[in-house]
Amino acid sequence: MNDIHEGLMREATRLTQAGKLREATALIQRALAMPSRAGAWFDGPATAEPARSFAPPTDGLVLDGCVIEVGVHAPPATDVGLGDFIAGTHTNGSLTRGYKLYIPPGHAGRQLPLVVLLHGCTQDPDDFAAGTGMNERAREHDFYVLYPAQAASANPSRCWNWFKHNHQRRDSGEPALLADMVRSVTEKHGIDGRRVYVAGLSAGGAMAVIVGNAYPDIFAAVGVHSGLPSGAAGNVAEALSVMQTGVARTGLHSATPAKMAVPTIVFHGDQDKTVHQRNGEQVIAALLETPASADGAALLASAAQVQVEQGTCDGGRRYTRSVYRGREGRALAEHWLVHGAGHAWSGGQSSGSYTDVHGPDASGEMLRFFFEQADMPVH
């Protein structure tokens, strides 16, 4: 508990020094509001049973690594100037999941974009919002953020079930639930359906690839951080194997083809011991090898369409950025290989779990890539 409070207070100090007084105040209020034990989170239909206190899983599969990080998360403070961070539930077929939705201030009467963020194992929406800093970006740049929540009843470690056949295709399992949740939120809040994007970390990144692949009619772009290609595994044993080594192109499951028709940006650390960097490379390869994409075919035939740059970010991490452009110059894919980074959200905030404060800004770069797809730059 003390470590968590200290982390929040350190971040509040950093925000104060940067002149972001409102954000620092909200973070301090969050730290002071923390109860003596972990807060409850949704794990089923609202009418099913009282919410249970979050506790580290004592059994089941942890696909995001051997170390289980348990956080204590209180809802962020909100007021008219900060926007609203509301909770809800959604049911599709036999599946029900909770979610948190950030609504930016001044949204009334405006069709704004939506970014969907899928958390990793052992995380929840509050934790992921804190680590990515995405609500602060949304307040500054005017877009909604939807954080679906995996239930412990569906996976003991709250991993999205990207490695199961019934959760790897359109109109089935978790992809169908997530797509329907996005449709519902988009309609209810008058969101611009042309500017809906999905991103995720680790298991959430793998599921982002799947839903982007399955629903290109909903998602305009995909962000994958430390994730895997669609169809990489069909069961737990295969999942554990490909996480450590990647999968040969011939090993992808034919029932869940890895073809991607949606522009995609990938971040991956080259020291990731949980999900091998080869998996991020294979996400990009799947996009470029899509037969239905003339631009993708052109990329394979012309190395001139690939722009590679190397740099060092302010936090000290070196990176290699590869940009793949189509015939008209539009970026179809970006691959950021972060040197020295492990299994963590690059450039994230220390107030969330699985973050690397020293890396390039994955949140900012994903947003830039997303909004470029619709010629709608962040303003």
Secondary structure, DSSP 8 states (H G I E B T S, - for coil): -HHHHHHHHHHHHHHHHTT-HHHHHHHHHHHHT--SS--EE--S-TTTS--EE----SSS--TT-SS-----------BTTTBEEEEEEEEETTEEEEEEEEE-TT-TT----EEEEE--TT--HHHHHHHHTHHHHHHHHT-EEEEEE--TTT-TT----TTSGGGSSTTSHHHHHHHHHHHHHHHHTT--TTSEEEEEETHHHHHHHHHHHH-TTT-SEEEEES---TTS-SSHHHHHHHHHH---GGGS-TTS-----S-EEEEEETT-SSS-HHHHHHHHHHHHT-TT-HHHHHHHH-GGGEEEEEEE-TTS-EEEEEEEE-TTS-EEEEEEEEET--SSEET--TTSSSEETTS--HHHHHHHHHHHHTT----
